[in-house]
Amino acid sequence: MEYLRQCQTRVPGQYILESCLHSEMPEAWLFGIDTAVQSVEGGVADSAARLKMRHVLLAYISNRITSFATLPSYLSSKIATALAAIVKLDFPDYWPTAFCDLSSILSSEVEKEILLRFFAYLNDTIAHSELSNGWTPEERERGQSVKDAMKEEAIPTFLSLISTTITASPRLTETALFALKGFIEWIDISLVMEPNMLSLLFSICHARDADAAIASTGCLQEVITKKMHHNKKIAILSTLSLPSKLPFSEDARTQSLASIFCYGLIELVQSFEKALSCEAEKEYADSCFSMMEAYAARCMQYIGDDRMDVMAFGVEAIAYFVSKTKMMMGDERQDIVWTRVQAITTTCLARMVAPEGFTFDDEEEDEERFSSIRKELMAVLGNIGRLIPDYTKEQMLSLMKEFLQEGSSMLQLEAALYVCYHAGEIFRSEVEDLSGGFFHDCMVLIFKQAATYTASPTISMYFECVARYGTFFAYDLSSLPVLLGQFFSPYGMYHSEKKVRERVTYLFTRITKVKPICEGLTHYLRDITSHLMPVIDGDKKGDRLASKLSDQTKQSLFDAFSTIAVASLLRTHESGLSVDNVTGLVVSIIRTIASALEAPADTCEPWMLSGLLSSLCGVSRPFDRLVSSGNWRDIEDARSTIASSFYSTYPVVLSILSTYASSLNGDVDREAVQSKVIMGQDCG
């Protein structure tokens, strides 16, 4: 072999090929054929050299290949590549009978595999030459002439070969179908629609060999996606009658079947849209519409399949179908369309339940794909919701009633909560007023079953719903104590999983920004304080929450606490707190902020300092308004106590401002800062 490699640059390729094919070593055969291909494709071999190579290759096939019971695929591929490289240059000028010669010489089953691979390779490199951006204009012109000649010479030979080898053996069948699939894109469709060829393809679709069946459906899919006039497409799909000839199956071929029906439905919808625009094509439109019904029914079945690839095909087709529903609303079709859309609504909602075994905790590919597919399903429901909103909401509510009850599985509970949450994106205009209506009814259902949400996915989704539809509790303030208990529970902010407790804590801060809820929470300020002050103070003694939240989450939590505390100051008389209670609370908040501000510089980031200073000013503002109103008894004592607390924070605040200002080469007017703090103005 080493000697051959040394000769490769000095000896013509046809002689190296001949020498290697006389060897007994397979690696020598491969080396010789590779050398020949490089010589031909590199333009080194002239027509005489290519003629010599052709004779050597065909002699090798006749004398040596027949001794193989089955030919190694790598060897058949190499030989086919070499023959195709020669034909690309020699046909039709130097080898006009190439296709007939090869089909007559390569007659045994082993040899026919070479011929099939030859056709497949030639198709990839010649018929699709327009895809080869690296080709020169001359190469493109020559490739087109070969392609035109192939239509006359190669295609009849190839199709004859297909019909004789397509059922010979599983391996030969797959090779033949793979080659056929590549040709369908550009040959005359009538050649494939010939009755005997269709009969062969359908028979293989039902064969026991799943791989061959998949290859056959791939050929049929090429037929239905082939570019042609829409009327011709409708006629071909009618002739194929795929729903009746390709029954639903649940084996390895299901994915390929889902693919062909998915693209079939999309092609039908597109053809229907074009036929509908012309009154003279009404017959085609009617035929197309009836086929669409059958294809849509099959695609809906695939949505219910637990295999992600199969499910995805069904969802893609149905999503496209629904997006074009308005176009189908002719007088004579309206009832049929409504019935189909209603069935799609039910199917999509049922598919919201994840397949068995899903936990939503693992970052597995299937779980990620299901999440993506479910978003597409919600988009479908969004389109339907805009068409028939009342029916869509009715079905959503029905699903929640079915799943939100004791005994339901975690996956069913999660699906119901998921639908509730994402319904807000479909019916946005109804989210603001939850005094009644669809979302009010949804929240009644999910709040009632809150005790059943013990798994992480359901806990997270429940609190997401609470945050999105928080105004529901503004109309039912009696539920706030229960809601607070849910937040401050092992299934909420004290959850064992970090990502759950962080998210729930953040969602708690969001609902405190809803003014009616914030005012309602002031009645439970002492309970809230007992949970949150240890967190804000950073007191880890006996407190599980303080040590389990990130600094950023603690800051958000403190902002929420400040919001509630300020609200309580503004409605002191209603809350029933005495002046001393409120004064003590304000002092506690101020001291807590000062304590947080005194944290080491490496743990107190600028964004946290900014938030804390804003909170400090925020506490002083409402208090200043209250004491100025003269509604409190013992105003002077309260003012004096709180003022002294503010004053104690000055050194800390000024130190921080000086540090950051000096880093910006700025100066700080200490008296001006003191004045602003006293008046409750922003120090930032």
C-alpha positions in Angstrom: 0.0 0.0 0.0 2.8 2.4 0.8 4.3 1.8 -2.6 1.0 2.5 -4.3 0.7 5.8 -2.4 4.1 6.8 -3.6 3.1 6.0 -7.2 -0.2 7.9 -6.9 1.3 11.2 -8.1 3.5 9.7 -10.8 1.4 6.9 -12.3 -1.9 7.6 -14.3 -5.0 6.7 -12.3 -6.2 4.0 -14.8 -3.0 2.0 -14.2 -3.2 2.3 -10.4 -6.9 1.2 -10.6 -6.0 -1.8 -12.7 -3.2 -2.8 -10.4 -5.2 -2.4 -7.2 -8.2 -4.4 -8.5 -5.9 -7.4 -9.2 -5.0 -7.4 -5.6 -6.6 -9.7 -3.0 -6.7 -6.9 -0.4 -10.0 -4.9 0.0 -8.1 -1.8 1.1 -6.2 -1.9 -2.2 -9.5 -2.0 -4.1 -10.7 1.0 -2.2 -7.5 2.9 -2.8 -7.5 2.1 -6.5 -11.1 3.2 -6.9 -10.6 6.4 -4.9 -7.5 7.2 -7.0 -9.6 6.8 -10.2 -12.4 9.0 -8.9 -9.9 11.8 -7.9 -8.3 11.5 -11.4 -11.6 11.8 -13.2 -13.1 14.6 -11.0 -9.8 16.5 -11.0 -9.7 16.6 -14.8 -6.5 14.6 -15.0 -8.0 11.6 -16.8 -8.7 12.2 -20.5 -11.3 10.4 -22.5 -8.9 7.5 -23.3 -8.0 7.1 -19.7 -11.7 7.1 -18.7 -12.4 4.5 -21.3 -9.7 2.3 -19.8 -11.1 2.8 -16.3 -14.5 1.9 -17.4 -13.4 -1.4 -18.9 -11.3 -2.2 -15.8 -14.2 -1.5 -13.5 -16.8 -3.5 -15.5 -14.3 -6.4 -15.8 -13.7 -6.3 -12.0 -17.5 -6.4 -11.4 -18.0 -9.3 -13.8 -15.1 -11.4 -12.5 -14.9 -10.6 -8.8 -18.2 -9.2 -7.6 -20.2 -12.2 -8.5 -18.2 -14.2 -5.9 -19.7 -12.1 -3.1 -22.9 -13.4 -1.6 -23.6 -9.9 -0.4 -21.6 -6.9 -1.4 -20.2 -4.7 1.5 -22.0 -1.4 1.2 -18.8 0.6 1.3 -17.5 -1.2 -1.7 -20.7 -0.9 -3.8 -20.8 2.8 -3.0 -17.2 3.3 -4.1 -17.8 1.5 -7.4 -21.0 3.4 -8.1 -19.3 6.7 -7.4 -16.5 5.9 -9.8 -19.0 4.9 -12.6 -21.0 8.0 -12.0 -17.9 10.2 -12.2 -17.1 8.7 -15.6 -20.7 9.0 -16.9 -20.9 12.6 -15.9 -18.1 13.4 -18.3 -18.6 10.8 -21.1 -22.4 10.7 -21.5 -23.6 11.2 -24.1 -20.6 12.2 -26.3 -18.1 9.4 -25.4 -20.4 6.8 -24.0 -23.9 7.3 -25.5 -25.1 3.8 -24.4 -24.0 4.2 -20.8 -27.3 3.5 -19.1 -28.3 0.6 -21.3 -24.8 -0.9 -21.1 -24.8 -0.7 -17.3 -28.3 -2.1 -16.8 -27.5 -5.1 -19.2 -24.1 -5.8 -17.7 -25.1 -5.4 -14.0 -27.9 -8.0 -14.0 -27.3 -10.1 -10.8 -28.8 -9.0 -7.5 -25.5 -8.0 -6.1 -24.6 -6.1 -9.2 -28.0 -4.3 -9.2 -27.2 -2.8 -5.9 -24.3 -1.1 -7.5 -26.5 0.2 -10.3 -29.0 1.6 -7.9 -26.4 3.4 -5.9 -25.0 4.7 -9.2 -28.3 6.2 -10.1 -28.7 7.7 -6.7 -25.3 9.3 -6.7 -25.7 10.6 -10.3 -29.1 12.1 -9.3 -27.5 13.9 -6.3 -24.6 15.3 -8.4 -26.2 16.0 -11.7 -30.0 16.4 -11.4 -29.5 18.8 -8.4 -26.6 20.6 -9.9 -28.4 23.9 -9.4 -27.8 23.4 -5.7 -24.0 23.2 -6.2 -23.0 26.8 -5.8 -19.4 25.9 -6.5 -20.0 24.8 -10.1 -18.8 26.9 -13.0 -21.2 28.0 -15.8 -19.6 25.4 -18.0 -20.1 22.6 -15.5 -23.7 23.7 -15.0 -24.3 23.6 -18.7 -22.8 20.2 -19.0 -24.7 18.9 -16.0 -28.0 20.2 -17.5 -27.3 18.4 -20.8 -26.6 15.2 -19.0 -29.8 15.7 -17.0 -31.8 16.2 -20.2 -30.3 13.1 -21.7 -31.1 11.2 -18.5 -34.8 12.0 -19.0 -34.7 10.1 -22.3 -32.2 7.3 -21.5 -31.8 6.9 -17.8 -35.3 7.2 -16.4 -37.0 4.4 -18.3 -34.0 2.1 -17.5 -34.1 3.2 -13.8 -37.9 2.7 -13.4 -37.6 -0.7 -15.0 -34.8 -1.6 -12.6 -36.9 -0.3 -9.7 -39.9 -2.5 -10.6 -37.7 -5.6 -10.7 -35.6 -5.0 -7.6 -38.1 -3.2 -5.3 -39.3 -6.5 -3.7 -36.2 -8.6 -4.2 -34.7 -8.3 -0.7 -35.1 -5.8 2.2 -31.7 -4.3 1.5 -32.2 -3.9 -2.2 -35.7 -2.6 -1.7 -34.5 0.2 0.6 -31.7 1.1 -1.8 -34.1 1.2 -4.7 -36.6 3.4 -2.8 -33.9 5.7 -1.6 -32.8 6.2 -5.2 -36.4 6.7 -6.4 -37.1 9.3 -3.8 -34.3 11.5 -5.2 -35.6 11.3 -8.8 -39.3 12.1 -8.0 -38.5 15.8 -7.4 -37.6 16.5 -11.1 -38.9 13.7 -13.3 -42.3 13.7 -14.9 -44.8 12.8 -12.2 -46.8 10.6 -14.5 -43.9 8.1 -14.5 -44.4 7.6 -10.8 -48.2 7.7 -10.9 -48.2 4.7 -13.3 -50.6 2.1 -11.7 -48.0 -0.6 -11.4 -45.5 1.6 -9.6 -48.2 2.9 -7.2 -49.3 -0.6 -6.5 -45.7 -1.6 -5.6 -45.2 1.5 -3.3 -48.5 0.8 -1.4 -47.7 -2.9 -1.1 -44.3 -2.1 0.5 -46.0 0.4 2.9 -47.9 -2.6 4.3 -44.9 -4.9 4.3 -43.5 -6.4 7.5 -40.2 -4.7 7.0 -40.7 -1.4 8.7 -37.6 0.2 7.2 -38.7 -0.6 3.7 -42.2 0.7 4.6 -40.7 4.0 5.8 -38.7 4.4 2.6 -41.9 3.8 0.6 -43.9 6.4 2.4 -41.0 8.8 1.9 -41.4 8.3 -1.9 -45.1 9.0 -1.6 -44.4 12.1 0.4 -42.1 13.4 -2.3 -45.0 12.9 -4.7 -47.5 15.0 -2.7 -45.0 17.8 -2.0 -43.7 18.0 -5.6 -44.2 21.4 -7.1 -47.0 21.5 -9.6 -50.3 23.4 -10.4 -52.8 23.2 -7.6 -55.4 21.5 -9.7 -53.0 18.8 -10.7 -52.0 18.4 -7.0 -55.6 17.9 -6.0 -56.1 15.3 -8.7 -53.0 13.4 -7.7 -53.9 13.4 -4.0 -57.4 12.2 -5.0 -55.9 9.3 -7.0 -53.5 8.4 -4.2 -56.4 8.3 -1.6 -53.9 7.9 1.2 -56.3 7.9 4.2 -57.9 4.7 2.9 -54.7 3.0 1.7 -52.4 3.9 4.6 -54.3 3.0 7.8 -53.3 4.3 11.2 -50.6 2.2 12.8 -48.7 2.3 16.1 -45.4 0.7 15.1 -42.0 2.0 13.9 -43.6 3.4 10.7 -45.9 5.8 12.5 -43.6 8.7 12.3 -43.2 8.4 8.5 -47.0 8.1 8.2 -47.5 11.2 10.4 -45.1 13.1 8.2 -46.9 12.2 5.0 -50.3 13.2 6.4 -49.0 16.4 7.9 -47.5 17.6 4.7 -50.5 16.2 2.8 -52.9 18.4 4.8 -50.8 21.5 4.4 -50.6 20.9 0.6 -54.4 20.4 0.5 -55.1 23.6 2.4 -52.8 25.6 0.1 -54.4 24.0 -3.0 -57.9 24.7 -1.6 -57.0 28.3 -1.0 -55.9 28.7 -4.6 -58.9 26.8 -6.1 -61.3 28.8 -4.0 -60.2 32.0 -5.6 -61.4 30.9 -9.0 -65.1 30.2 -9.6 -64.3 27.9 -12.5 -62.4 25.6 -10.1 -65.2 25.0 -7.7 -65.2 21.3 -8.4 -61.6 21.1 -7.5 -62.2 23.1 -4.3 -65.0 20.8 -3.3 -62.9 17.7 -3.9 -60.0 19.2 -1.9 -62.3 20.2 1.0 -63.5 16.6 1.4 -60.0 15.3 1.4 -58.9 17.9 4.0 -61.4 16.5 6.4 -59.9 13.0 6.2 -56.3 14.3 6.5 -57.3 16.5 9.5 -58.9 13.6 11.3 -55.7 11.6 10.9 -53.5 14.4 12.0 -55.6 14.8 15.2 -54.9 11.2 16.0 -51.2 11.8 15.8 -51.5 14.7 18.3 -52.6 12.1 20.8 -49.5 10.0 20.3 -47.0 10.1 23.1 -44.0 10.0 20.8 -42.7 13.5 20.3 -41.8 13.3 16.6 -45.2 11.9 15.8 -47.0 14.4 18.0 -45.0 17.3 16.5 -46.1 16.4 12.9 -49.8 16.4 14.0 -49.6 19.7 15.7 -47.8 21.4 12.8 -50.5 20.3 10.3 -53.4 21.2 12.6 -51.9 24.6 13.4 -51.7 25.4 9.7 -55.2 24.1 9.1 -56.7 26.3 11.9 -54.8 29.4 10.8 -56.7 29.1 7.5 -60.1 28.3 9.0 -61.7 31.7 8.1 -61.0 31.0 4.4 -63.1 27.8 4.6 -66.2 29.5 5.9 -68.4 29.2 2.8 -72.1 28.8 3.4 -72.2 25.1 2.5 -69.1 24.3 4.6 -69.6 26.3 7.7 -71.2 23.6 9.8 -68.6 21.1 8.8 -65.8 23.5 9.6 -67.3 24.4 13.0 -67.6 20.7 13.9 -64.0 20.1 12.9 -62.7 23.1 14.8 -64.6 22.1 17.9 -63.1 18.6 17.7 -59.6 20.1 17.3 -60.3 22.2 20.5 -61.1 19.1 22.5 -58.0 17.3 21.1 -55.6 20.1 21.8 -56.9 20.5 25.4 -56.6 16.7 26.0 -53.0 16.8 24.7 -52.1 19.4 27.4 -51.5 16.4 29.7 -47.9 15.3 29.4 -47.1 11.7 28.7 -46.7 9.3 31.6 -43.4 9.6 33.3 -42.8 13.3 32.7 -41.7 15.2 35.9 -40.8 18.6 34.4 -37.8 18.5 36.6 -35.4 16.8 34.2 -33.8 18.6 31.3 -34.4 15.7 29.0 -34.9 16.2 25.3 -38.4 14.8 25.2 -39.6 17.0 28.1 -38.2 20.1 26.4 -39.8 19.1 23.1 -43.2 18.6 24.8 -43.0 22.0 26.3 -42.4 23.5 22.9 -45.2 21.4 21.3 -47.6 22.5 24.1 -46.8 26.1 23.3 -47.8 25.5 19.7 -51.0 23.9 20.9 -51.9 27.0 23.0 -51.2 29.0 19.9 -53.8 26.8 18.0 -56.2 27.4 20.9 -55.5 31.1 20.6 -56.6 31.1 17.0 -59.7 29.1 17.8 -60.4 31.3 20.8 -60.6 34.3 18.5 -63.0 32.4 16.2 -65.3 30.9 18.9 -64.3 32.4 22.2 -67.3 31.2 24.2 -66.9 27.6 23.2 -63.1 27.7 23.8 -63.6 29.1 27.3 -66.3 26.6 28.0 -64.0 23.7 27.0 -61.1 25.0 29.0 -63.3 25.4 32.1 -64.6 21.8 31.5 -61.1 20.5 31.4 -60.2 22.2 34.7 -63.3 20.9 36.4 -62.4 17.4 35.3 -58.8 17.5 36.4 -58.9 19.8 39.4 -60.2 17.4 41.9 -58.9 14.9 44.5 -57.6 11.7 42.9 -56.3 13.5 39.8 -52.7 12.7 38.8 -50.0 15.3 39.0 -49.9 15.5 35.2 -53.6 16.3 35.1 -53.3 18.9 37.8 -50.4 20.5 36.0 -52.2 20.5 32.7 -55.2 22.3 34.2 -53.1 24.9 35.8 -51.1 25.3 32.6 -54.3 25.9 30.6 -55.5 28.4 33.2 -52.3 30.4 33.2 -51.9 30.6 29.4 -55.6 31.3 28.8 -54.7 34.8 30.0 -52.6 35.3 26.9 -55.6 34.4 24.7 -58.3 36.4 26.4 -56.2 39.4 27.7 -59.0 41.9 27.8 -60.8 39.8 30.5 -57.8 39.5 32.9 -58.1 42.9 34.6 -61.6 42.5 36.0 -61.9 39.3 38.0 -65.1 40.1 39.9 -66.8 37.5 37.8 -66.6 35.8 34.4 -64.3 33.1 33.0 -61.1 33.8 34.9 -63.0 34.3 38.2 -64.5 30.8 37.8 -61.0 29.4 36.9 -59.5 30.9 40.0 -62.3 29.6 42.2 -61.5 26.1 40.9 -57.7 26.2 41.3 -57.8 28.0 44.7 -60.2 25.4 46.0 -57.9 22.5 45.1 -54.7 24.2 46.3 -54.0 21.6 48.9 -53.5 19.0 46.2 -50.6 20.9 44.6 -47.7 19.1 46.3 -45.4 18.3 43.4 -43.0 21.0 42.2 -44.5 21.5 38.7 -48.0 22.1 40.1 -46.8 24.3 42.9 -44.9 26.5 40.5 -47.8 26.7 38.1 -50.3 27.5 40.8 -48.4 30.5 42.2 -47.8 31.7 38.6 -51.6 31.7 38.2 -52.0 33.5 41.6 -49.6 36.2 40.4 -51.2 36.6 36.9 -54.8 36.7 38.3 -54.0 38.4 41.6 -56.9 40.8 41.3 -59.2 37.9 42.0 -58.2 38.1 45.6 -59.1 41.9 45.6 -62.7 40.8 45.2 -62.4 38.0 47.8 -60.2 39.4 50.6 -61.4 36.7 53.0 -59.2 34.3 51.0 -56.0 36.3 51.8 -55.2 34.5 55.1 -55.3 31.2 53.3 -53.2 32.6 50.5 -50.6 33.9 52.9 -50.5 30.5 54.6 -49.8 28.9 51.2 -47.0 31.3 50.5 -45.4 30.8 53.9 -45.6 27.0 53.8 -43.2 24.2 53.0 -44.9 24.1 49.6 -44.2 27.8 49.0 -41.5 30.1 50.1 -40.1 27.4 52.4 -39.9 24.8 49.7 -36.9 22.4 49.7 -36.0 23.2 46.1 -34.2 26.4 45.6 -35.7 27.3 42.2 -39.2 26.8 43.6 -38.8 28.9 46.7 -37.0 31.6 44.8 -39.7 31.8 42.2 -42.6 31.7 44.8 -40.9 34.4 46.8 -40.6 36.6 43.7 -44.3 36.0 42.9 -45.2 37.0 46.4 -43.5 40.4 45.8 -45.5 40.7 42.6 -48.9 40.4 44.2 -48.1 42.9 46.8 -47.9 45.5 44.0 -51.7 45.0 43.4 -53.0 47.9 45.4 -56.3 46.3 46.7 -54.3 43.1 47.8 -51.6 45.2 49.4 -54.2 47.1 51.4 -55.8 43.8 52.3 -52.5 42.4 53.5 -52.1 45.3 56.0 -54.6 43.5 58.3 -52.0 40.6 58.5 -49.0 42.8 59.0 -47.9 41.2 62.2 -48.0 37.7 60.6 -46.1 38.9 57.6 -43.5 40.6 59.8 -42.9 37.4 61.9 -41.9 35.6 58.7 -40.1 38.3 56.8 -38.2 40.3 59.4 -35.8 37.5 60.2 -35.1 37.2 56.5 -34.5 40.9 56.1 -32.3 41.1 59.2 -30.3 38.1 58.0 -31.0 36.3 61.3 -30.3 32.6 60.6 -31.0 31.4 64.1 -33.9 29.0 63.8 -35.0 30.5 60.5 -34.9 28.3 57.5 -35.9 30.9 54.9 -33.2 33.5 55.6 -30.4 31.1 54.7 -32.1 29.8 51.6 -32.8 32.9 49.6 -30.4 34.7 47.3 -29.5 38.3 48.2 -31.4 39.6 45.2 -34.6 37.7 46.2 -34.2 39.0 49.8 -34.0 42.5 48.4 -37.2 41.9 46.3 -38.8 40.5 49.4 -37.8 43.5 51.5 -39.3 45.8 48.9 -42.6 43.9 49.2 -42.5 44.1 52.9 -41.9 47.9 52.7 -44.8 48.2 50.3 -47.1 46.5 52.8 -45.7 48.4 55.7 -46.1 51.8 54.0 -49.7 50.8 53.0 -50.4 50.1 56.7 -49.0 53.5 57.7 -51.4 55.2 55.2 -54.4 53.5 56.7 -53.4 53.3 60.3 -56.8 54.0 61.8 -58.5 51.3 59.6 -55.9 48.7 60.5 -56.5 49.3 64.2 -52.8 49.8 65.1 -52.0 52.3 67.8 -49.5 55.2 67.3 -47.0 53.3 69.3 -47.4 50.1 67.2 -46.9 52.1 63.9 -44.0 54.1 65.3 -42.3 50.9 66.5 -42.9 49.3 63.1 -41.4 52.3 61.3 -38.4 52.4 63.6 -37.9 48.6 63.0 -38.0 49.1 59.2 -35.5 52.0 59.4 -33.1 50.0 61.6 -33.4 47.0 59.3 -32.4 49.1 56.3 -29.5 50.6 58.2 -28.3 47.1 59.1 -28.5 46.0 55.5 -26.6 49.1 54.4 -23.8 48.3 56.8 -23.2 45.0 55.1 -19.6 44.4 53.9 -18.9 46.2 50.5 -18.2 42.9 48.7 -21.7 41.6 49.5 -23.7 44.8 49.0 -23.9 45.4 45.3 -24.8 48.9 43.9 -28.3 47.7 42.8 -29.0 46.5 46.4 -27.8 49.8 47.8 -30.0 51.7 45.4 -33.0 49.6 46.4 -32.3 50.0 50.1 -31.9 53.8 49.9 -35.1 54.0 47.8 -36.9 52.0 50.5 -35.6 54.2 53.2 -36.9 57.3 51.4 -40.2 55.5 50.7 -40.8 54.9 54.4 -40.2 58.5 55.3 -42.6 60.0 52.7 -45.9 58.5 53.9 -44.9 59.1 57.5 -44.2 62.7 56.8 -47.7 63.1 55.3 -49.3 61.4 58.2 -47.7 63.3 61.0 -48.4 66.6 59.1 -52.1 65.8 58.9 -52.4 66.0 62.7 -54.6 62.9 62.9 -52.4 61.2 65.5 -52.3 61.7 69.2 -48.8 62.1 70.7 -47.6 63.3 67.3 -44.5 65.0 68.7 -43.3 61.9 70.6 -43.7 59.8 67.4 -42.0 62.4 65.3 -39.1 62.6 67.7 -38.6 58.8 67.9 -38.7 58.2 64.2 -36.5 61.3 63.4 -33.8 60.0 65.7 -34.0 56.6 63.9 -33.5 58.3 60.6 -30.7 60.4 62.0 -28.9 57.2 63.1 -28.6 56.1 59.5 -26.9 59.3 58.3 -23.3 58.1 58.8 -24.0 54.9 56.9 -25.8 56.6 54.0 -23.2 59.4 53.8 -20.3 56.9 53.9 -21.9 54.9 51.0 -22.6 58.0 49.0 -19.1 59.3 49.6 -17.5 56.0 48.5 -19.4 55.8 45.3 -19.2 59.5 44.6 -15.4 59.5 45.0 -15.1 56.7 42.6 -16.8 59.0 40.1 -14.6 61.9 41.1 -17.6 63.7 42.4 -18.2 65.6 45.7 -21.1 65.1 48.1 -22.8 68.0 50.0 -23.4 66.3 53.4 -25.7 68.9 54.6 -27.9 68.7 51.5 -28.0 64.9 51.8 -29.0 65.2 55.5 -31.8 67.6 54.6 -33.1 65.3 51.9 -33.2 62.3 54.1 -35.0 64.2 56.8 -37.6 65.4 54.3 -37.9 61.9 52.8 -36.5 62.9 49.4 -34.6 60.6 47.1 -30.9 60.4 48.1 -29.9 58.7 44.8 
